[in-house]
Structures are given as C-alpha cells and as structure tokens.
Amino acid sequence: MEDRRDARLWLLAGLAGLAGLALLHVWTPSNDPAAAVCLSRRLLHLPCPGCGLTRAFAHLAKGEWLAALSAHPLAPVLALEALLGWLAWGAAIAARRPVRLPVRADTLALGHAAVLVALWLGRAATGTLPW
C-alpha cells in the first residue's frame, strides 16, 4: 500500500514540475525590480544569492540558454539536479528500495548554499548581479 502512495507522490511531483515548466514557458520575465519575485530585490533593492533563478528557469523553459546563463549561471545545473533527483526517486520506487544520496541531505543543502553565496559574491565583485 505504501508503494502506491510513493508512486502517486512521485507522479504528482512530476506533474507539478511539468505545470511549473508550462507556466515558466508562457511567463515573460521582467527586469523591473518592482515586479521582482525576490523579496530582497523588491523591498531592499538588493539582489540575493538566488536572484535571477526564476527568470533563468523561465528562459530555460523557452530554450533560451544564453539568457538563462546570464540571469543565473547555476540555473541549468539546478534544473538538471532536480530532474535527476526526480528520476532517481522514480527508479528507487520501481526497485522498491529507498533513495540513497551520495552525501547527507544537510551536507548537500549546505554545499548548495555555499556555492550560491560564492557565486553571489563573485558576481557582486564583478558587477554582474542582476538588477
């Protein structure tokens, strides 16, 4: 019974991903800070380490790779990680075994945060942060 629940959750996650992809495909990102999704950018007028990711994902959904890389260089990597994670989850359900990450989830999250902050600092130093 739990296998069915896991498979339904996996399928729902895939459908949610496809719905998000469809929404991002039709959405036209704005460079206007007043229309920003990021609260830091909107309220403080300061881009955060993740600023540009939503716009980058929208560009990726349209196949605009250079625009996506310009908005946030890590967007293709994060999109690929999400897809591979979803596929690994499905494979684990099909094999009736738990998903095994190569590292602990907290270590993975901390590593992602460190890379985002390092990229943010590098972009701030070079003046390439999205405004």
N, C-alpha and C positions, 0 to 999 in steps of 0.2 A: 504494500500500500504506500509506503514511503517513497518507493521508486517512482511511482506515478506522480506523486506530489513534486518530487525533484524534477522530473521531466516536464511537468506543467510550468514550474517556476523557470526552468531553462528556456522553454518555448516563449513564455511571457516576456522574459528578459530580451530574447531575440526580437520579438515583435515590437517591444518598446524601443529597441535600438533602431529598427527599421523605420518606426514612426518618427523618431528623432532625426534620422537621416533625411527623411522626406521633408520634415519641417525646415531643417537647415538648408535643404536644396532650394526651397522656394523663398527663403528669407534673404533679403539683401542687407548685408551688414552696413552700418553707418559708422563713420569716423567721428561723428559728433559726440563729445563727452556727455552731453545732456541725454543722449539716447543710449548710453552705455549700460550693459548688463552688470558690470562690475561696480559694486557699491563704493569701493575705494576711489575708483576713477570718477564716479558720478558725484560723490559727496566731498571728497578731499582733493579732487583733481590730481591725484597721484596714481599712476598705474601700479598694480600689484604684480607679484611674480606670475600669476596666471592670466594677466591681462592680454587679450588678443586671442586666447584659446577658442572662445566661442566663435569669433569671426573666422579664425583659421579653420575650425571644423566646418563652418558654412562654406568656405572656399573649397575645402576637400570634398564636400558633398556635391559640389558642382564640377569637380575635376580640375579646379584651378590651383595647381600645385605650387607655383611660384608665389601667388598671392597668399596661400596658406602659410608657406615658409616665412614670408615677410611679416605676416601677422603674429605668428609664434612658431619658432623653429622646432619646437618639440611636439607640435600637433600631430604630424604623421606618425611619430614614434608612439605617442599615447593612443592614437586611434588603432594602430596595429596591435599594441598590447591589449587593448580592450577586445578586439576581435579574437586574438589568440587565446585570451583568457576564457572567452565565451566558448570557443571550440574545445579547449581543454576540459572545461566543465561538462560539455556535452559528451565528450569521449569518456570521461570518468563515470558519468551516469550510465552510458551504454555498457561499460565494462563492470559496472556495479562495484566501484571502488571509490574511495574518497579522492578529492583533488589534492595533489601534493605539489606545493610550490617549492622552487629551488631554495628559497630562503623564507624566513618567517614573515608573515604579513606586516608586522610592525616595522621590521627592518626594511622591507620593500617600500612602505609608505614613507619612512624617514629618508630613504635614498632618493625617492621622487621629490620630496620637499627640498632636499639639499641641492639637487640638480636644478630645480625650478628657481631657487634663490640664487644659485651661482650664475645661471643664465640671466636672471633679472639684474644682478649686479654688473655683469659684463655688458648688458645692453644699456644700462644706466651710464656706465663709464664711457661707452662709445656713442651715446646719444641716439640709440636706435630703438628706444622703448616706444611702443605705440601710444600716441596721444590722440 
